[in-house]
Amino acid sequence: MSTTAVSANESAAEYSNPIFKELDFPQDPNNLYHQTVETMLHAADIIDLKHRVKIILAQPKNEVMVHFPVRMDDGHHRLFKGYRVQHNNALGPYKGGIRFHHDVHLDDVKSLALLMTMKCSLVRVPFGGGKGGVKVNPREHSAREMERITRRFCSAIMNIIGPEYDIPAPDVGTSAQNMAWFADTYMMSNEGKAANDGLRVVTGKPVEFGGSLGRTKATGQGVVDTLVELLPEVGLETKGMRVSLLGYGNVGSWAGRILHDMDAKIVAVADHTGAIRDDKGLDAHRLAEHCEKHGGVAGFAGDAITTDEFYQTQVDVLIPAALEQMITDREAAMINAKIIAEGANAPCTPEGDRVLSERGIEVIPAILANAGGVAVSYFEWVQNKTSSYWDIEQVDRELNRHMVMAARRTVVARQKYGVDLRTAAYIAALDHIGKAYSVRGIFP
Ligand code: GLU
């Protein structure tokens, strides 16, 4: 074979979309950012999204990387690496969480920021997408060290965020407490008559300090709201429905508890400490208390099982609520569920997705299923802006309305274009952003 023929073949295999070639993307099909852009471009091609919008959305607007020293309890200093990626702000200020995890990289943060742009557009909250992260293992640090890391990271990115510009929130490894330290640092550093305005620089704060009722459970609640709306599509109802959960942190434990209270049966749960199963159903509330105390599900009631046995457990619904890329083709081949609701961001790889689709397993994509968190973040931001408090009924009602409408938009797109739910959700999100770009135009 001639050299030219080889390179022509290679380039055809390498560039699954011409935009990748045009933007000189490093080609790595296992890279999460590559996968996320590929999914987005696939949907964009179906609706013939304008070329200029495709190239804008294929790369974040701004990517910031910072390094900052923090004093440890024993007096020595450690240097940390942090990121803030601002993907897109066509629909409103950049919005998205801050992740504290020992294995966070720029490309992960870029992917998660892109997903935020899609999510906010799909559930129609007037925000764009962003994401941040610090490479740190919160389990290895005292509360005092975590406070200093949070405050110093806030100060490192302070110039590029703001209550009308870029609004962080909790994500994996961060909580309302981190947001309180973050907001306090921002407000103290911007003292003056408008200091209080700084409260809105982050959402997901404690209720005592500008947080919204219902924000802590919001992502889990949104997973359930979406699921309830789409269950008839697969001929299921919540009563007696068998559920397994991968991950029992904020999202998994709230989805589990809410479903438990709706008479669903939580039959298997897995996390980084192990996996458990009980055919009669696990007590989701007591399991949440156990995890709080012992750091994971291991040692709770039921039978201890392997991760493979967890995936093989026969259920109606599997909710992956841990990290990205956990369901590859290997796990997908073992899964014994009718429908998957993605509580985590990007838990299925494209290969995993392909196997699930071949096996007829429906997937409710993350940009729809887990958008409840950012929806209530938006409500919190509105409450702060208008100096008001919503009661929990109002929060739950508005959240449900946003989730149900987003689910319907997705189903309409699926019917119109004859695609899977993931592509349909991207189509519904991209169509909205595309229209905003059409009327705004491109400056200058
Ligand atoms: N980190 C959450 C997510 O991935 C919430 C983001 C927010 O509330 O801004 O959706």
Residues whose N, C-alpha, C, O or C-beta is under 5 A from the ligand:
A	BS01	LIG	K95 G96 G97 I167 A169 P170 D171 N370 G373 V374 S377
